């Protein structure tokens, strides 16, 4: 079972990503990490994968709208969103087919239960073997919980991604955390997508998905495509 990121030049360089891979995406604010995460999930969905997106910054409805506005041919029953925002705003929103509510980003038990419910539906009931989990973002979760608690939570889910031959992508804000936090969390991941500020916008590269890092590429986001230059 293999995956790709939907970022064409990087996919060409690294080849197929084997199932069970967990990737940390780290980059500065305002570099488009939210869209890049959604695009990675989207490229799975158009290939009949399932996708679970944990949103700690945007209400789940906004995330679902992002996918629905891009392509109506995506099977909606393949999308699961764990919404950690809406109830913190004081709205008593119920769970729906696509969106399950956690009480807040600090509710790691609740978040874990909702992810597991989607996994169970996709893996057991619908027999979808290729599944992507995107957590956006770990930085928000770390604002509310200590490192040890977040590490334990992630240890469970990175292990489940490995066991199920799924693909995990976990977003971190560069510059928000001390070196110890990043080094500790890195132990859980097989590879990284790094984003940095370049002379002419932002640059992206992948480390750990092939024998050597890819070059840095300037990029821009165009709808559901990440256009690389250089």
FISEBA-224060 format. One record per residue (C-alpha): chain; y negated, z, x; residue in one letter. Coordinates in Angstrom, 3 decimals, always signed. Example, Ala and Ser with C-alpha at 12.3 -4.5 7.8 and 13.67 -1.06 7.14 Angstrom:
residues 2
+-------+----------+----------+----------+-----+
! chain !       yy !       zz !       xx ! res !
+-------+----------+----------+----------+-----+
!     A !   +4.500 !   +7.800 !  +12.300 !   A !
!     A !   +1.060 !   +7.140 !  +13.670 !   S !
+-------+----------+----------+----------+-----+
end
This chain:
residues 230
+-------+----------+----------+----------+-----+
! chain !       yy !       zz !       xx ! res !
+-------+----------+----------+----------+-----+
!     A !   +0.000 !   +0.000 !   +0.000 !   X !
!     A !   -3.305 !   -1.082 !   +1.552 !   X !
!     A !   -7.003 !   -1.097 !   +0.702 !   X !
!     A !  -10.257 !   -2.690 !   +1.724 !   X !
!     A !  -13.841 !   -1.448 !   +1.488 !   X !
!     A !  -15.397 !   -4.533 !   -0.079 !   X !
!     A !  -17.731 !   -4.837 !   +2.949 !   X !
!     A !  -16.650 !   -8.271 !   +4.131 !   X !
!     A !  -17.384 !   -8.332 !   +7.885 !   X !
!     A !  -16.088 !   -4.789 !   +8.378 !   X !
!     A !  -12.973 !   -5.577 !   +6.304 !   X !
!     A !  -12.330 !   -8.633 !   +8.512 !   X !
!     A !  -12.640 !   -6.558 !  +11.694 !   X !
!     A !  -10.525 !   -3.572 !  +10.661 !   X !
!     A !   -7.898 !   -5.402 !   +8.579 !   X !
!     A !   -6.013 !   -3.639 !   +5.806 !   X !
!     A !   -6.646 !   +0.093 !   +5.473 !   X !
!     A !   -3.357 !   +1.885 !   +4.983 !   X !
!     A !   -2.796 !   +4.056 !   +1.942 !   X !
!     A !   -3.379 !   +7.754 !   +2.506 !   X !
!     A !   -6.595 !   +7.234 !   +4.508 !   X !
!     A !   -9.478 !   +9.710 !   +4.088 !   X !
!     A !  -12.930 !   +8.513 !   +5.207 !   X !
!     A !  -16.114 !  +10.522 !   +5.780 !   X !
!     A !  -19.292 !   +8.523 !   +5.071 !   X !
!     A !  -22.278 !  +10.055 !   +6.843 !   X !
!     A !  -25.842 !   +8.782 !   +6.830 !   X !
!     A !  -29.489 !   +9.730 !   +6.325 !   X !
!     A !  -31.177 !  +10.111 !   +2.926 !   X !
!     A !  -32.358 !   +6.937 !   +1.161 !   X !
!     A !  -29.943 !   +4.611 !   +2.999 !   X !
!     A !  -28.062 !   +3.599 !   -0.162 !   X !
!     A !  -24.974 !   +5.808 !   +0.262 !   X !
!     A !  -24.660 !   +6.232 !   -3.521 !   X !
!     A !  -24.537 !   +2.473 !   -4.054 !   X !
!     A !  -22.187 !   +1.936 !   -1.091 !   X !
!     A !  -19.797 !   +4.563 !   -2.481 !   X !
!     A !  -19.893 !   +2.937 !   -5.923 !   X !
!     A !  -19.351 !   -0.502 !   -4.379 !   X !
!     A !  -16.228 !   +0.736 !   -2.541 !   X !
!     A !  -14.921 !   +2.080 !   -5.863 !   X !
!     A !  -15.972 !   -1.130 !   -7.656 !   X !
!     A !  -14.062 !   -3.382 !   -5.258 !   X !
!     A !  -10.965 !   -1.365 !   -6.031 !   X !
!     A !  -11.526 !   -1.651 !   -9.771 !   X !
!     A !  -11.813 !   -5.448 !   -9.693 !   X !
!     A !   -8.436 !   -5.439 !   -7.888 !   X !
!     A !   -6.907 !   -3.316 !  -10.671 !   X !
!     A !   -7.088 !   -0.054 !   -8.666 !   X !
!     A !   -8.142 !   +3.128 !  -10.454 !   X !
!     A !  -11.182 !   +5.069 !   -9.247 !   X !
!     A !  -12.198 !   +8.722 !   -9.587 !   X !
!     A !  -15.857 !   +9.377 !   -8.737 !   X !
!     A !  -17.073 !  +12.972 !   -8.368 !   X !
!     A !  -20.824 !  +12.956 !   -8.969 !   X !
!     A !  -22.854 !  +15.971 !   -7.867 !   X !
!     A !  -26.263 !  +14.266 !   -7.989 !   X !
!     A !  -26.254 !  +11.916 !  -10.977 !   X !
!     A !  -25.133 !  +12.594 !  -14.554 !   X !
!     A !  -21.772 !  +10.964 !  -15.215 !   X !
!     A !  -23.263 !   +8.633 !  -17.810 !   X !
!     A !  -25.566 !   +7.126 !  -15.159 !   X !
!     A !  -22.581 !   +6.502 !  -12.891 !   X !
!     A !  -20.590 !   +4.896 !  -15.715 !   X !
!     A !  -23.626 !   +2.762 !  -16.618 !   X !
!     A !  -23.780 !   +1.556 !  -12.995 !   X !
!     A !  -20.239 !   +0.174 !  -13.247 !   X !
!     A !  -20.581 !   -1.200 !  -16.760 !   X !
!     A !  -23.828 !   -2.994 !  -15.943 !   X !
!     A !  -22.217 !   -4.699 !  -12.928 !   X !
!     A !  -19.109 !   -6.157 !  -14.501 !   X !
!     A !  -17.757 !   -5.879 !  -18.027 !   X !
!     A !  -14.367 !   -7.236 !  -16.962 !   X !
!     A !  -13.486 !   -3.995 !  -15.140 !   X !
!     A !  -10.825 !   -2.181 !  -17.197 !   X !
!     A !  -12.801 !   +0.859 !  -18.430 !   X !
!     A !   -9.641 !   +2.956 !  -18.692 !   X !
!     A !   -9.308 !   +2.713 !  -14.880 !   X !
!     A !  -12.556 !   +4.648 !  -14.265 !   X !
!     A !  -12.725 !   +8.450 !  -14.139 !   X !
!     A !  -15.933 !  +10.363 !  -13.430 !   X !
!     A !  -16.180 !  +14.093 !  -12.762 !   X !
!     A !  -19.732 !  +15.023 !  -13.772 !   X !
!     A !  -21.055 !  +18.119 !  -11.955 !   X !
!     A !  -24.654 !  +17.627 !  -13.135 !   X !
!     A !  -25.004 !  +17.357 !  -16.923 !   X !
!     A !  -23.986 !  +20.920 !  -17.790 !   X !
!     A !  -26.239 !  +22.350 !  -15.071 !   X !
!     A !  -29.117 !  +20.730 !  -16.989 !   X !
!     A !  -28.169 !  +22.776 !  -20.046 !   X !
!     A !  -26.512 !  +19.994 !  -22.051 !   X !
!     A !  -23.251 !  +20.999 !  -23.723 !   X !
!     A !  -21.706 !  +17.564 !  -23.298 !   X !
!     A !  -18.023 !  +17.177 !  -24.217 !   X !
!     A !  -15.431 !  +15.423 !  -22.077 !   X !
!     A !  -14.851 !  +11.756 !  -22.900 !   X !
!     A !  -12.197 !   +9.222 !  -21.936 !   X !
!     A !  -14.118 !   +8.311 !  -18.764 !   X !
!     A !  -16.195 !  +11.428 !  -18.022 !   X !
!     A !  -14.954 !  +14.982 !  -17.543 !   X !
!     A !  -17.508 !  +17.764 !  -17.172 !   X !
!     A !  -17.502 !  +20.436 !  -14.464 !   X !
!     A !  -19.871 !  +23.328 !  -15.054 !   X !
!     A !  -21.738 !  +22.798 !  -11.739 !   X !
!     A !  -21.219 !  +21.716 !   -8.105 !   X !
!     A !  -20.252 !  +25.318 !   -7.284 !   X !
!     A !  -17.303 !  +25.163 !   -9.722 !   X !
!     A !  -14.751 !  +23.882 !   -7.203 !   X !
!     A !  -11.835 !  +25.091 !   -9.319 !   X !
!     A !  -13.140 !  +23.180 !  -12.326 !   X !
!     A !  -13.885 !  +20.078 !  -10.235 !   X !
!     A !  -10.369 !  +20.228 !   -8.793 !   X !
!     A !   -8.788 !  +20.518 !  -12.250 !   X !
!     A !  -10.744 !  +17.505 !  -13.558 !   X !
!     A !   -9.820 !  +15.359 !  -10.531 !   X !
!     A !   -6.175 !  +16.349 !  -11.020 !   X !
!     A !   -6.313 !  +15.396 !  -14.716 !   X !
!     A !   -7.521 !  +11.913 !  -13.838 !   X !
!     A !   -4.931 !  +11.584 !  -11.058 !   X !
!     A !   -2.187 !  +12.583 !  -13.467 !   X !
!     A !   -3.325 !  +10.041 !  -16.034 !   X !
!     A !   -3.605 !   +7.193 !  -13.516 !   X !
!     A !   -0.487 !   +7.972 !  -11.482 !   X !
!     A !   +1.923 !   +9.325 !  -14.089 !   X !
!     A !   +0.883 !   +7.927 !  -17.469 !   X !
!     A !   -0.616 !   +4.563 !  -16.476 !   X !
!     A !   +1.537 !   +4.023 !  -13.366 !   X !
!     A !   -1.455 !   +2.804 !  -11.318 !   X !
!     A !   -0.416 !   +3.279 !   -7.724 !   X !
!     A !   -3.641 !   +2.213 !   -5.979 !   X !
!     A !   -6.307 !   +4.860 !   -6.591 !   X !
!     A !   -9.617 !   +5.624 !   -4.891 !   X !
!     A !  -11.316 !   +9.037 !   -4.877 !   X !
!     A !  -15.044 !   +9.101 !   -4.037 !   X !
!     A !  -16.839 !  +12.462 !   -3.742 !   X !
!     A !  -20.614 !  +12.084 !   -3.734 !   X !
!     A !  -21.594 !  +14.290 !   -2.142 !   X !
!     A !  -20.066 !  +17.058 !   -0.059 !   X !
!     A !  -23.580 !  +18.048 !   +1.009 !   X !
!     A !  -24.484 !  +19.109 !   -2.524 !   X !
!     A !  -21.263 !  +21.132 !   -2.763 !   X !
!     A !  -21.998 !  +22.765 !   +0.610 !   X !
!     A !  -25.401 !  +23.887 !   -0.660 !   X !
!     A !  -23.619 !  +26.092 !   -3.202 !   X !
!     A !  -20.432 !  +27.129 !   -1.396 !   X !
!     A !  -19.573 !  +28.318 !   +2.079 !   X !
!     A !  -17.866 !  +26.077 !   +4.612 !   X !
!     A !  -14.520 !  +27.879 !   +4.449 !   X !
!     A !  -14.301 !  +27.448 !   +0.661 !   X !
!     A !  -15.240 !  +23.760 !   +0.820 !   X !
!     A !  -12.779 !  +23.179 !   +3.674 !   X !
!     A !   -9.931 !  +24.687 !   +1.624 !   X !
!     A !  -10.892 !  +22.582 !   -1.411 !   X !
!     A !  -11.004 !  +19.398 !   +0.680 !   X !
!     A !   -7.777 !  +20.252 !   +2.479 !   X !
!     A !   -5.980 !  +20.127 !   -0.870 !   X !
!     A !   -7.424 !  +16.781 !   -1.930 !   X !
!     A !   -7.214 !  +14.999 !   +1.422 !   X !
!     A !   -3.557 !  +16.080 !   +1.434 !   X !
!     A !   -3.017 !  +14.678 !   -2.050 !   X !
!     A !   -4.667 !  +11.383 !   -1.070 !   X !
!     A !   -2.246 !  +11.159 !   +1.872 !   X !
!     A !   +0.791 !  +12.010 !   -0.235 !   X !
!     A !   -0.114 !   +9.480 !   -2.934 !   X !
!     A !   -1.085 !   +6.658 !   -0.538 !   X !
!     A !   -4.523 !   +6.617 !   -2.157 !   X !
!     A !   -7.939 !   +6.120 !   -0.488 !   X !
!     A !  -10.548 !   +8.891 !   -0.221 !   X !
!     A !  -14.264 !   +8.480 !   +0.579 !   X !
!     A !  -16.418 !  +11.596 !   +0.996 !   X !
!     A !  -20.206 !  +11.412 !   +1.435 !   X !
!     A !  -22.249 !  +13.694 !   +3.717 !   X !
!     A !  -26.020 !  +13.727 !   +4.288 !   X !
!     A !  -26.814 !  +13.362 !   +7.959 !   X !
!     A !  -29.247 !  +15.993 !   +9.242 !   X !
!     A !  -28.526 !  +18.537 !   +6.494 !   X !
!     A !  -25.776 !  +20.458 !   +8.270 !   X !
!     A !  -25.235 !  +22.121 !  +11.621 !   X !
!     A !  -22.857 !  +20.681 !  +14.200 !   X !
!     A !  -20.163 !  +23.267 !  +13.458 !   X !
!     A !  -19.986 !  +22.178 !   +9.811 !   X !
!     A !  -19.609 !  +18.501 !  +10.684 !   X !
!     A !  -17.032 !  +19.170 !  +13.432 !   X !
!     A !  -15.019 !  +21.433 !  +11.099 !   X !
!     A !  -14.961 !  +18.919 !   +8.257 !   X !
!     A !  -14.193 !  +15.971 !  +10.549 !   X !
!     A !  -10.744 !  +17.455 !  +11.166 !   X !
!     A !   -9.791 !  +16.494 !   +7.610 !   X !
!     A !  -10.678 !  +12.806 !   +7.909 !   X !
!     A !   -8.940 !   +9.837 !   +9.492 !   X !
!     A !  -12.010 !   +7.645 !   +9.881 !   X !
!     A !  -15.770 !   +7.497 !   +9.410 !   X !
!     A !  -18.353 !   +5.134 !   +7.997 !   X !
!     A !  -21.562 !   +5.904 !   +9.884 !   X !
!     A !  -25.039 !   +4.850 !   +8.793 !   X !
!     A !  -28.161 !   +5.170 !  +10.919 !   X !
!     A !  -31.747 !   +4.042 !  +10.879 !   X !
!     A !  -32.286 !   +0.859 !  +12.887 !   X !
!     A !  -35.366 !   -1.069 !  +13.959 !   X !
!     A !  -35.256 !   -3.155 !  +10.809 !   X !
!     A !  -33.838 !   -0.930 !   +8.068 !   X !
!     A !  -30.421 !   +0.742 !   +8.170 !   X !
!     A !  -27.260 !   -0.037 !  +10.110 !   X !
!     A !  -23.601 !   +0.636 !   +9.318 !   X !
!     A !  -20.338 !   +0.765 !  +11.272 !   X !
!     A !  -16.757 !   +2.003 !  +10.847 !   X !
!     A !  -14.883 !   +4.262 !  +13.299 !   X !
!     A !  -11.185 !   +5.069 !  +13.236 !   X !
!     A !  -10.045 !   +2.260 !  +10.924 !   X !
!     A !   -8.957 !   +0.115 !  +13.873 !   X !
!     A !   -8.377 !   +0.597 !  +17.589 !   X !
!     A !  -12.101 !   +0.551 !  +18.361 !   X !
!     A !  -15.310 !   +1.095 !  +16.373 !   X !
!     A !  -16.867 !   -1.928 !  +14.716 !   X !
!     A !  -20.292 !   -3.040 !  +15.970 !   X !
!     A !  -23.378 !   -1.725 !  +14.198 !   X !
!     A !  -24.539 !   -4.133 !  +11.488 !   X !
!     A !  -27.901 !   -4.273 !   +9.748 !   X !
!     A !  -27.230 !   -4.405 !   +6.017 !   X !
!     A !  -28.797 !   -4.736 !   +2.631 !   X !
!     A !  -27.335 !   -4.028 !   -0.773 !   X !
!     A !  -27.324 !   -6.971 !   -3.167 !   X !
!     A !  -25.801 !   -6.013 !   -6.516 !   X !
!     A !  -22.152 !   -5.258 !   -5.808 !   X !
!     A !  -22.267 !   -6.742 !   -2.317 !   X !
!     A !  -23.199 !   -5.166 !   +1.000 !   X !
!     A !  -24.639 !   -8.013 !   +3.032 !   X !
!     A !  -24.265 !   -7.512 !   +6.779 !   X !
!     A !  -26.428 !   -9.190 !   +9.403 !   X !
!     A !  -26.003 !   -9.395 !  +13.144 !   X !
+-------+----------+----------+----------+-----+
end
